[in-house]
Amino acid sequence: MTRRSNTVSRRTVLTASLAAPVATWLGSTFTSPASATPATKPGRGPVKWDHHLRSTPDNLHWGGFPIDATPGVTMKSGEVVRVDALSQQGLTGTMSPVDYMAQFGIKPKDVLADGIAFWETLAARRAANQNYGGGHILTGPVYVKGAEPGDTLAIEYLALDTRVDYGFNGTSPTSGVMATTYPGWRVGDVPLDIPSDLQSRTHMYRTGIWHGKEVVHFSNTVKIPTHKFMGTIAVASPTGEFVGATADAPPPATGVQSSTEPGKFGGNMDNRDLTIGTTLYLPVWQPGGLLFMGDSHSVQGDGEVSQTAVEHSLSGTFRITVLKNTPNVLPWAETDTDWLIMGIDWDLDRATKIAVQKTIDFLGRTQKMSVAEAFSFASLAVNYHVSEVVDKTQVVTGYIPKSVFHH
């Protein structure tokens, strides 16, 4: 095994020419992992892991990120963890998962046993006030030794695999951006003409291999390549701080951050590019970080405009490393080709402004650009994507291309 040194030597924190300036921006380099299991490069063959966090009821949380949850896994910085995630589709209602799935032709043997086991705990969770307001089923938390407030977790996405060959997408006359509660709604807007039958509003899509690639079989003539990711990935939020449906929302009655609204802890960002080969950086607010994930998707377009992606149970493999003494304000990420700078706010225009301001800050620290130069560069070379617009707080992501820098 090759140990990482305490100098800058990381795979993607930066390209070699940019390692030093970004390490300066982060404040320190990676801690040296004591016993990380070697893994293949992201997306290239089987990936080994040190820990496997299964989606059994004791490791699952309904709709929020409780900061006092017992860790499902405790790991060292630099180790690799495999996490099983459950789609919430059909697992949080009054109808049993087997009966629900049967409506779509899914056989009982193809319904995940851990999903059924979770459904059987719903009554007890409601009685214990452990429905935290969001709709997601979340696996976790992962406790990373040595992680403390003021640090950052670097989460490398090494593998993502479908657990079943089906997923669901929802559409209704007033879901997603068509909702009467959506900021863009105006009096007189006409709902979409969508019939009320189950199959018109809940779409079950099969996945499989087509011409050598995994696809979503949208129809006989339309095949959408899968692009798997965890829609929700979060650290435990700061004590006593909450992000609600509006900027002036009161604290939740449960005292637990809901999984609906993303925030500085990450959460329901629904960023389709947080996938294999990406590294996500989340600020640490609680000892150990306490990482939760779920709301897994097999494919989604930017925006997630109907309210859901193809909601699909997945397993993911991640290397998690502690960046000591690296205070961070908002989540950000990087791929081999881009740095991804996120702005999050209830107002889409405000989220865009935050993403641009963070871009300017990033370029100033890493490229020594003046504010004027960075603002100009952002307008010329940075692409701003609306990652999601349907989760109360909205996410805009700026993509800074690495290829234009020739140091």
Summary of the structure (lengths in Angstrom):
residues: 407
radius of gyration: 20.8
end to end distance: 31.0
largest distance: 64.2
contacts: 1378
relative contact order: 0.18
helix: 19%
strand: 30%
